Amino acid sequence: MRHRWDVSPAEAVCIQHALRECVVVQPLERPARTVGGLDVHRDRGAVAVLSLPDLRWLGGAVARCPVSFPYIPGLLAFREVPAMLAAIAPLDVLPDLFLCDGQGLAHPRRFGLACHLGVLTGRPTVGCAKSWLRGQHAAVAHPESAPAREPGLERGQTADLVDGGQVVGVVLRTQANVRPVYVSVGHLIDLSDAIRVVLACTPRYRLPEPVRLAHRMAREGINTV
């Protein structure tokens, strides 16, 4: 499934609304044995492929892709997904799952970067963002008026991320006493599996290892780490 990228912001919003109908939320059909972390730095996209659960380096790629779409909150996919797809293209075999530095369903139109990439690649995809975009940290799934709540300070603690009375993700503590990350479903996975994947990819650091490596590759323009 493909679409044009040289579109106006209004056209981009229409594309998000249309493709949102393609998102599938479901448990993983089988355990992921490989994970591809993705990140973009300026005009370079990178993918780092690691094994699960031991996080061994299996390979990766970096690709340049001109960026023309303006930076608009909620439309980050139109700046970064083309570079991600360019980095993925040389891979001989796609990883079982993609992990993105960005939002999935925790998005104003329930179609963040991770959803966009998942629908275009047909692969299970998880959004693991460093910062908040949408929703309130709540202790329960319904009252939008519930007080904001941080997860507990221990690794693995979560707080629901609620928007419009719907749980759209979680605030997840990946390491004890460090700032949490924002995890949401992208495509072909459910939230419970998404949390498990992110925790499996963060044995030492706050951010998932595949994404950390992809960020370094994109920043330095290198294909290996």
RAMOLIN-V832933 format. One record per backbone hydrogen bond with DSSP energy under -0.5 kcal/mol. NH is the residue of the N-H (numbers start at 1). CO is the residue of the C=O. E is the energy in kcal/mol with one decimal. If there is no record, write none. Layout:
nh=NH co=CO e=E
nh=NH co=CO e=E
//
This chain:
nh=7 co=5 e=-2.0
nh=12 co=8 e=-2.5
nh=13 co=9 e=-2.1
nh=14 co=10 e=-1.7
nh=15 co=11 e=-2.2
nh=16 co=12 e=-2.3
nh=17 co=13 e=-2.3
nh=18 co=14 e=-2.2
nh=19 co=15 e=-2.9
nh=20 co=16 e=-2.0
nh=21 co=17 e=-0.5
nh=21 co=18 e=-0.9
nh=22 co=19 e=-2.3
nh=23 co=20 e=-1.3
nh=26 co=24 e=-0.6
nh=35 co=50 e=-2.7
nh=36 co=97 e=-2.9
nh=37 co=35 e=-0.6
nh=37 co=48 e=-3.0
nh=38 co=99 e=-2.1
nh=39 co=46 e=-1.8
nh=41 co=44 e=-2.9
nh=44 co=41 e=-2.2
nh=45 co=63 e=-2.9
nh=46 co=39 e=-2.5
nh=47 co=61 e=-2.3
nh=48 co=37 e=-2.3
nh=49 co=59 e=-3.3
nh=50 co=35 e=-2.7
nh=50 co=48 e=-0.5
nh=51 co=56 e=-2.1
nh=52 co=33 e=-2.9
nh=55 co=51 e=-1.5
nh=58 co=49 e=-2.9
nh=59 co=49 e=-1.1
nh=61 co=47 e=-1.9
nh=63 co=45 e=-2.5
nh=65 co=43 e=-3.0
nh=68 co=66 e=-0.6
nh=72 co=70 e=-0.8
nh=75 co=72 e=-2.6
nh=78 co=75 e=-1.3
nh=79 co=76 e=-1.7
nh=80 co=76 e=-2.2
nh=81 co=77 e=-2.2
nh=82 co=77 e=-0.5
nh=84 co=80 e=-2.0
nh=85 co=81 e=-2.9
nh=86 co=82 e=-1.9
nh=87 co=83 e=-1.8
nh=88 co=84 e=-2.2
nh=89 co=85 e=-1.9
nh=90 co=86 e=-0.6
nh=91 co=88 e=-1.9
nh=97 co=34 e=-0.8
nh=98 co=124 e=-2.7
nh=99 co=36 e=-2.7
nh=100 co=126 e=-2.8
nh=101 co=38 e=-1.0
nh=102 co=100 e=-1.5
nh=105 co=185 e=-1.5
nh=107 co=105 e=-2.5
nh=110 co=107 e=-2.0
nh=112 co=104 e=-2.3
nh=114 co=103 e=-2.9
nh=116 co=112 e=-2.4
nh=117 co=113 e=-2.7
nh=118 co=114 e=-2.2
nh=119 co=115 e=-2.7
nh=120 co=116 e=-2.1
nh=121 co=117 e=-2.2
nh=122 co=118 e=-2.3
nh=123 co=118 e=-0.7
nh=124 co=96 e=-0.6
nh=125 co=187 e=-2.3
nh=126 co=98 e=-2.3
nh=127 co=184 e=-2.7
nh=128 co=100 e=-2.7
nh=128 co=126 e=-0.5
nh=129 co=182 e=-2.8
nh=136 co=162 e=-2.9
nh=138 co=136 e=-0.9
nh=138 co=160 e=-2.8
nh=146 co=143 e=-1.8
nh=149 co=137 e=-1.4
nh=156 co=173 e=-3.8
nh=157 co=154 e=-1.8
nh=159 co=171 e=-1.5
nh=160 co=138 e=-1.0
nh=161 co=169 e=-2.8
nh=162 co=136 e=-3.0
nh=162 co=160 e=-0.7
nh=163 co=166 e=-2.8
nh=166 co=163 e=-1.4
nh=168 co=161 e=-2.9
nh=168 co=166 e=-0.7
nh=169 co=161 e=-1.0
nh=170 co=183 e=-2.6
nh=171 co=159 e=-3.0
nh=172 co=170 e=-0.6
nh=172 co=181 e=-2.8
nh=173 co=157 e=-2.6
nh=174 co=172 e=-0.9
nh=177 co=153 e=-2.4
nh=178 co=175 e=-1.4
nh=181 co=172 e=-2.7
nh=182 co=129 e=-2.6
nh=183 co=170 e=-2.5
nh=183 co=181 e=-0.6
nh=184 co=127 e=-2.3
nh=186 co=125 e=-2.0
nh=187 co=125 e=-1.6
nh=188 co=24 e=-2.5
nh=189 co=24 e=-0.7
nh=194 co=190 e=-2.3
nh=195 co=191 e=-2.4
nh=196 co=192 e=-2.0
nh=197 co=193 e=-2.5
nh=198 co=194 e=-2.3
nh=199 co=195 e=-2.5
nh=200 co=196 e=-2.2
nh=201 co=197 e=-1.4
nh=202 co=199 e=-1.1
nh=209 co=201 e=-3.3
nh=212 co=208 e=-2.5
nh=213 co=209 e=-2.4
nh=214 co=210 e=-2.0
nh=215 co=211 e=-2.5
nh=216 co=212 e=-2.0
nh=217 co=213 e=-2.6
nh=218 co=214 e=-2.7
nh=219 co=215 e=-2.5
nh=220 co=216 e=-2.5
nh=221 co=217 e=-1.8
nh=222 co=217 e=-1.4
//
